[in-house]
Amino acid sequence: MGTGWPQLRQQARSLETQTENLFHTYSQFATLSKIPPKPSESEERIESQLQDILQRRETLISQLARLLDSESTLTSSALKQNNLSRHREILHDHRRELHRLKTTISDARARANLLSTVRSDIDAYHSNNPAAAEAEYMLDERRRIDNSNNMADSVLSQAYAVNESFGVQREMLANVNRRIVGAA
C-alpha cells in the first residue's frame, strides 16, 4: 500500500499543473476588450474542464487521506501529512480562483451588455426623434464654438499681458537710459 502514495501524489501534482495551465487560458477571457454577450464554446469547454479537474483532485485527495489513515502511525510521516495538507490548500485556492475568474467574466459581460443596451437605446431615440437629434447636434456645435471663443479669449489675454510687460520693460529701460545719460 506504500507504493500507492507516490503514484497518487504524482497524479495530484500533475492535475495541479493542468489546472494552472487552464487558469492561464481561462483568465484571458476576463481580459478581452470586447467580451461577447454569451460565453463562447471555448470558454464553456475550459470552464467545464476546470470543474472536472477540480473534482478529480478532490477525489485524489480523499484517496490520499484514506491511504494515510490506513497506515500505522509509525509508517505515516509528518511529511505525508504536510503534503496532504498542502494539496488541500492548493485545491481550496484554485476553487477560490475559479470563482473569482467566473465573477470577473460575468461582471465584464454584464457591463458590456449594459453599455450595448444604453448605446442602442440612445441610437433608437435619435432615429425615432430626428428633431431632437438635430437640436443636440446644434448644441454640440454651439459648445465647440464656445470652446473656440474661450480659447481665443485666453490667447488674447495672454497677448495683452505680454504687451503690458513689454511696456513696463520699455519704461524701465528708458529710465535706466536717462540715468546713464544724466550721469555721463
Buried (B, 14 or more C-beta within 10 A) or exposed (E): EEEEBEEBBEBBBEBBEBBEEBBEEBBEBBEBEEBEEEBEEEBEEBBEBBEEBBEBBBEBBEBBBEBBEEBEEEEBEEEBEEBBEEBBEBBEEBBEBBEEBBEBBEEBBEEBBEEEEEEEEEEEEBEEEEEEBEEEEEEEEEEEEEEEEEEEEEEEEEEEEEEEEEEEEEEEEEEEEEEEEEEE
